[in-house]
Amino acid sequence: MLFLTILQYIIDTAATVIGGVLLLRFWMQAVRVRPPGAVAQFTFTLTDWLVKPLRRIMPGLGGYDWASLVGAFLIVLLASSLLFVVGYDVQMVLLHALLRFLNWIIYGFMALLIIEAIFSWINPNAPLAPFVHALNEPLLRPVRKVIPPLGGLDLSVLVVLVLLQIAQLVLSRVFVAP
């Protein structure tokens, strides 16, 4: 049993990194943000092996890179399939994979918001700061319309983080409910 736990940990770690980069690739193309050279090279090098074959099956539609999004779900499904070996049924594995996939998306947005907050405190002129800001803008813009900066302090990042945490709580209740 210890071996399966270690194997699951290794698989989850690799899947989270690859899935996170696939989701970043999807989001960059969805919001039309051109990544800096090093980020682009890392992203495409790590994900092309999966995205390019999937694009033959599902080309981009409506300006979205569906192959990256579906690839991220396939990675989480593959990582969750070890649960099938342990004795879960197929429906439980699919639900577990869907919950993990949605959590990856929420955690990804949270990470981008935290990175932007750190940049704003430490070095707003950092080379990656405009890139991260552009990725966060679609999330922050609607909140900024409702809650403008107060005394020069922008609370929109905090509000969006709280909303993402609420979404995560709701998701966990929906997926655990009988």
Secondary structure by P-SEA (a helix, b strand, c coil): caaaaaaaaaaaaaaaaaaaaaaaaaaaaaacccccaaaaaaaaaaccccaaaaaaacccccccaaaaaaaaaaaaaaaacccccccccaaaaaaaaaaaaaaaaaaaaaaaaaaaaaaaaccccccaaaaaaaaaccccaaaaaaccccccccaaaaaaaaaaaaaaaaaaaaaacc
